[in-house]
Amino acid sequence: MAVLAFRRPLQVVTTIDPASPEGGIRNMKNPQIGPSRFTKRCLRLSISFPVPSERLMKLPLPCSLKTNHVLTTQANKSFHIKQKLGKASKQNRPLPQWLRLKTNNTIRYNAKRRHWRRSKLNF
């Protein structure tokens, strides 16, 4: 079902008037005009609304505009994972030049260097 863009307020207050030609529903903001397109669409789809009184009826929000808390998931990393990623990024660096000079060039490169694409951290 397509998401519809509404230009009117989200809740349209209408009255039930049996004398009106549009099936008994009239717009409260401007009584001269007929019901809104949303009201006509709801009547056409025969959606039942809880009516608080017989003279006043509030239309509910469409399902697509309601906040859905069931589908929300955590988007942040945990502190433990951030610590592990920080340590892995600090370890993944070339050998410092002073260490090469201190060891008389016996240690020439970092043997545990990790490439970002070839090997993964697995956590």
MOCORJO-V205053 format. One line per field, one symbol per residue. phi: phi as a letter, one per 20 degrees, with the letter a starting at -180 (. if undefined). psi: psi as a letter, one per 30 degrees, with the letter a starting at -180 (. if undefined). burial: b if it has 9 or more other C-alpha atoms within 8 Angstrom, else e. A space follows every 10 residues. Layout:
# MOCORJO-V205053
phi: ???
psi: ???
burial: ???
This chain:
# MOCORJO-V205053
phi: .fededeeff ddecdecfef fennccfffc ffefffffff ffffeleedf efbedccdef ffffeffdef efcfddefff ffffffffff febfffffff ffelmfddbe fdfdefdfcd emb
psi: kkkkkkflle jkklljjffk fgggkkkeej felalleeee eeeefhkkkj jelffkkkkl klfffkkjfe fklkflklee eeeeeeeeee fillkkeeee eeghgejflj fgkkkfeekl fh.
burial: eeeeeeeeee ebbbbbbeeb eeebbbbeee eeebbeeebb ebeeeeeeee eeeeebbbbe eeeeeeeeee eeeeeeeeee bbeeeeeeee ebeebeeebb eeeeeeeeee eebeeeeeee eee
